[in-house]
């Protein structure tokens, strides 16, 4: 979810509702009950307005056997540069490691061994490279502007154009970037997650919050309640398709979202909603 500069004041975590990002591995059980019944969690976004698209370096969520690998912040020059931007920017301070990666997932390993990672010169995405993992967030709201041309906006601003306390839902999909044009995806920017890639049982929904590096697991939690729909699998996307997504975002005035954000640390069991539920085929396709 988007960075916290756009969000309301922080809450002490002891007073907050369930937080995000969480572990979405089947069988993982959180400890924080939500005041909302499961029936109130948004599972289809076809009646809501898309208000923002952005992405994070490293998956914010975690899914065992898919995006569950951590790795050093300085494993490549691009990641060293990006970590400086996302963290303090002070070269004297140690680099932090955030997020989870697809590097050990079956699809990534197969693609790597077949030589499908390669290189690509990005023209529209900033601080992005082939072989890395990014979690893309499509943000939907009931508080969007009435005019369709005014709905997309950086940060959370577009979600709250007409309502102070709208219903907000985020669909999240985790991609590793390849140089293989066979991994092209059409309309990645504004068509929502790639539902045709998601098999039955591959996606979860749960009650959580906004994310971003400004939150932690102690004193600073998010007060903004969000319904999350999360694909549990790593998916391949061509660098050309990701670059086209950034180009489309720039055309809509979303230049700040054409570069990855940092990832909030995975929240603890104590801050995770008690359940993450499997999505049905109908819910997955209601995009």
C-alpha positions as CSV (number, residue, x, y, z in Angstrom):
1,X,0.0,0.0,0.0
2,X,1.1,3.6,-0.4
3,X,3.6,5.4,1.8
4,X,2.4,7.0,5.0
5,X,2.9,10.7,4.1
6,X,-0.6,10.6,2.8
7,X,-2.1,8.8,5.8
8,X,-3.7,10.1,9.0
9,X,-1.9,10.2,12.3
10,X,-0.3,7.0,13.6
11,X,-1.9,4.8,16.2
12,X,-0.2,2.9,19.0
13,X,-0.2,-0.7,17.8
14,X,-2.0,-1.9,21.0
15,X,-5.0,0.2,20.0
16,X,-5.0,-0.5,16.2
17,X,-7.1,-2.9,14.2
18,X,-5.3,-5.8,12.3
19,X,-2.3,-4.6,10.3
20,X,-0.6,-5.3,7.0
21,X,1.4,-6.8,5.4
22,X,0.9,-10.3,6.9
23,X,1.9,-13.9,6.1
24,X,-0.7,-15.2,3.6
25,X,0.6,-18.8,3.6
26,X,-2.4,-21.2,4.0
27,X,-2.7,-22.3,7.6
28,X,-1.1,-19.2,9.1
29,X,-3.2,-17.9,12.0
30,X,-3.0,-14.4,13.4
31,X,-3.9,-13.3,16.9
32,X,-5.7,-10.0,16.4
33,X,-9.5,-10.2,16.0
34,X,-11.1,-7.6,13.7
35,X,-14.2,-5.7,14.7
36,X,-15.5,-6.4,11.2
37,X,-17.2,-9.7,10.3
38,X,-15.7,-11.6,7.4
39,X,-18.7,-10.8,5.3
40,X,-17.7,-7.1,5.4
41,X,-14.2,-7.7,3.9
42,X,-14.2,-6.6,0.2
43,X,-13.7,-9.6,-2.1
44,X,-14.7,-8.1,-5.4
45,X,-13.8,-4.7,-6.8
46,X,-15.8,-4.5,-9.9
47,X,-18.2,-2.0,-8.4
48,X,-15.4,0.2,-6.9
49,X,-13.2,2.8,-8.6
50,X,-9.5,2.3,-9.2
51,X,-7.7,5.3,-7.5
52,X,-4.0,4.4,-7.4
53,X,-1.4,1.9,-8.7
54,X,2.0,1.6,-7.2
55,X,4.6,-1.1,-6.4
56,X,7.1,-2.1,-3.8
57,X,10.6,-3.5,-4.0
58,X,10.3,-6.9,-2.4
59,X,7.0,-8.4,-1.6
60,X,5.5,-6.8,1.5
61,X,3.4,-9.9,2.2
62,X,5.0,-13.4,2.6
63,X,3.9,-16.7,1.1
64,X,5.8,-19.9,2.0
65,X,7.4,-21.5,-1.0
66,X,6.8,-18.6,-3.3
67,X,7.9,-15.1,-2.0
68,X,9.6,-16.1,1.2
69,X,13.3,-15.3,0.5
70,X,15.2,-12.4,2.0
71,X,18.4,-11.2,0.5
72,X,21.1,-8.6,1.1
73,X,20.3,-5.0,0.2
74,X,23.6,-4.6,-1.7
75,X,23.4,-7.7,-3.9
76,X,23.4,-5.5,-7.0
77,X,24.3,-1.9,-7.7
78,X,20.7,-1.1,-8.6
79,X,19.5,-2.3,-5.2
80,X,22.3,-0.4,-3.4
81,X,21.2,2.8,-5.1
82,X,17.5,2.1,-4.4
83,X,18.1,1.2,-0.8
84,X,19.9,4.5,-0.3
85,X,16.8,6.3,-1.7
86,X,14.3,4.3,0.3
87,X,16.2,4.4,3.6
88,X,18.1,7.4,5.0
89,X,20.2,8.1,2.0
90,X,23.2,8.4,4.3
91,X,26.1,6.2,2.9
92,X,27.6,6.0,6.4
93,X,24.6,4.1,7.7
94,X,24.1,0.4,7.1
95,X,21.6,-0.6,4.4
96,X,18.4,-2.2,5.6
97,X,16.8,-5.3,4.0
98,X,13.1,-5.2,3.5
99,X,10.6,-7.4,1.7
100,X,10.5,-11.0,0.4
101,X,11.7,-12.3,-2.9
102,X,10.8,-14.9,-5.5
103,X,14.4,-16.1,-6.0
104,X,13.7,-19.7,-4.7
105,X,10.2,-20.1,-6.2
106,X,9.8,-22.8,-8.8
107,X,9.0,-20.4,-11.6
108,X,11.9,-18.0,-10.9
109,X,14.4,-20.9,-10.7
110,X,13.2,-22.4,-14.0
111,X,13.3,-19.0,-15.7
112,X,16.8,-18.2,-14.3
113,X,18.2,-21.6,-15.3
114,X,16.8,-21.2,-18.8
115,X,18.5,-17.8,-19.2
116,X,15.3,-15.9,-19.3
117,X,16.3,-13.1,-16.9
118,X,18.7,-11.2,-19.1
119,X,18.9,-7.4,-19.2
120,X,16.6,-4.6,-20.2
121,X,17.1,-0.8,-20.4
122,X,14.1,0.7,-18.6
123,X,12.8,4.0,-20.1
124,X,9.9,4.8,-17.8
125,X,10.3,2.9,-14.5
126,X,12.9,4.3,-12.2
127,X,15.3,2.2,-10.1
128,X,13.9,-1.1,-11.4
129,X,15.9,-4.1,-12.8
130,X,15.3,-7.5,-14.3
131,X,15.5,-10.3,-11.8
132,X,14.0,-8.4,-8.9
133,X,10.7,-9.0,-7.1
134,X,8.0,-6.3,-6.9
135,X,4.6,-6.3,-5.3
136,X,2.1,-4.3,-7.3
137,X,-0.9,-2.7,-5.5
138,X,-4.1,-1.7,-7.2
139,X,-6.0,0.5,-4.8
140,X,-9.8,0.8,-5.0
141,X,-12.2,3.1,-3.1
142,X,-15.8,4.0,-2.7
143,X,-14.7,7.6,-2.1
144,X,-13.3,8.3,-5.6
145,X,-14.0,11.5,-7.6
146,X,-17.2,11.4,-9.7
147,X,-15.3,12.2,-12.9
148,X,-13.4,9.2,-14.1
149,X,-10.6,11.4,-15.4
150,X,-10.0,12.7,-11.9
151,X,-10.0,9.3,-10.0
152,X,-6.4,8.3,-10.4
153,X,-4.0,10.1,-8.1
154,X,-0.7,9.6,-6.2
155,X,-0.9,8.2,-2.7
156,X,-4.2,7.9,-0.8
157,X,-5.5,11.3,-2.0
158,X,-7.8,9.7,-4.7
159,X,-9.3,7.3,-2.3
160,X,-10.7,10.0,-0.1
161,X,-11.9,12.6,-2.7
162,X,-15.6,12.4,-1.8
163,X,-15.7,10.6,1.6
164,X,-13.7,11.0,4.8
165,X,-14.0,7.3,5.7
166,X,-14.4,5.4,2.5
167,X,-14.2,1.6,2.0
168,X,-10.7,0.9,0.6
169,X,-9.6,-2.4,-0.9
170,X,-6.2,-3.3,-2.4
171,X,-5.5,-6.1,-4.8
172,X,-1.8,-7.3,-4.6
173,X,0.2,-9.4,-7.0
174,X,3.8,-10.3,-6.7
175,X,6.0,-10.4,-9.9
176,X,9.6,-11.2,-10.7
177,X,10.9,-9.3,-13.8
178,X,12.2,-11.2,-16.8
179,X,13.6,-10.1,-20.2
180,X,11.4,-12.7,-21.9
181,X,8.7,-11.2,-24.2
182,X,6.8,-14.4,-23.7
183,X,6.0,-13.0,-20.2
184,X,4.3,-9.9,-21.6
185,X,1.1,-8.8,-19.8
186,X,-1.4,-6.5,-21.5
187,X,-2.8,-3.5,-19.7
188,X,-0.9,-4.1,-16.4
189,X,-1.3,-0.5,-15.2
190,X,-5.1,0.0,-15.0
191,X,-6.8,-3.3,-15.7
192,X,-6.2,-4.6,-12.2
193,X,-4.5,-7.9,-11.2
194,X,-4.0,-10.6,-13.8
195,X,-6.9,-12.8,-12.7
196,X,-6.4,-15.4,-15.5
197,X,-3.0,-16.2,-13.9
198,X,-4.6,-17.0,-10.5
199,X,-5.7,-20.6,-9.8
200,X,-8.3,-21.7,-7.4
201,X,-7.0,-21.4,-3.8
202,X,-4.1,-19.2,-5.0
203,X,-5.5,-15.9,-3.5
204,X,-6.4,-14.8,0.0
205,X,-8.5,-12.0,1.4
206,X,-8.3,-10.5,4.9
207,X,-8.8,-7.4,6.9
208,X,-5.7,-5.2,7.4
209,X,-4.3,-1.7,7.0
210,X,-2.3,0.6,4.8
211,X,1.5,-0.2,4.7
212,X,4.7,1.7,4.2
213,X,8.1,2.2,5.9
214,X,6.7,4.8,8.4
215,X,4.8,2.1,10.3
216,X,6.3,-0.5,12.7
217,X,5.1,-3.3,15.0
218,X,5.1,-1.3,18.2
219,X,4.4,2.4,18.5
220,X,3.3,3.4,15.0
221,X,0.5,1.4,13.4
222,X,-1.9,2.4,10.7
223,X,-5.4,3.6,11.6
224,X,-6.7,3.1,8.0
225,X,-8.6,-0.1,7.6
226,X,-8.2,-1.9,4.3
227,X,-9.6,-5.0,2.7
228,X,-6.8,-7.0,1.1
229,X,-6.9,-9.5,-1.8
230,X,-3.5,-11.1,-2.2
231,X,-2.2,-13.5,-4.9
232,X,-0.1,-16.1,-3.0
233,X,2.0,-17.1,-6.0
234,X,5.0,-15.4,-7.7
235,X,4.2,-14.4,-11.3
236,X,6.5,-13.6,-14.2
237,X,6.2,-10.3,-16.0
238,X,8.4,-9.0,-18.8
239,X,10.4,-5.9,-18.3
240,X,8.8,-4.4,-21.3
241,X,5.3,-4.8,-19.7
242,X,6.5,-3.3,-16.4
243,X,8.0,-0.4,-18.3
244,X,4.7,0.1,-20.3
245,X,2.9,0.2,-16.9
246,X,5.2,3.0,-15.7
247,X,4.7,4.9,-19.0
248,X,0.9,4.7,-18.6
249,X,1.2,5.9,-15.0
250,X,3.3,8.8,-16.0
251,X,0.7,9.8,-18.7
252,X,-1.8,10.0,-15.9
253,X,0.3,12.3,-13.7
254,X,1.5,9.5,-11.4
255,X,5.3,10.0,-11.9
256,X,6.0,9.4,-8.2
257,X,4.5,5.9,-8.5
258,X,6.7,5.0,-11.4
259,X,9.4,4.0,-9.0
260,X,9.2,1.3,-6.3
261,X,8.4,2.2,-2.7
262,X,10.0,0.6,0.4
263,X,8.3,-2.4,2.1
264,X,6.9,-2.3,5.6
265,X,8.2,-5.1,7.8
266,X,6.0,-8.1,8.0
267,X,3.6,-7.6,10.9
268,X,3.7,-10.0,13.9
269,X,1.2,-12.7,14.6
270,X,-0.1,-10.4,17.4
271,X,-1.0,-7.7,14.8
272,X,-2.2,-10.1,12.1
273,X,-5.9,-10.7,11.6
274,X,-6.9,-14.1,12.9
275,X,-7.8,-15.5,9.5
276,X,-7.0,-15.0,5.8
277,X,-9.7,-16.6,3.7
278,X,-9.4,-18.4,0.3
279,X,-11.0,-16.5,-2.5
280,X,-13.4,-18.2,-4.9
281,X,-13.1,-18.2,-8.6
282,X,-15.9,-15.6,-8.9
283,X,-14.3,-13.3,-6.4
284,X,-10.9,-13.5,-8.1
285,X,-12.4,-12.6,-11.5
286,X,-14.5,-9.7,-10.2
287,X,-11.9,-7.2,-11.2
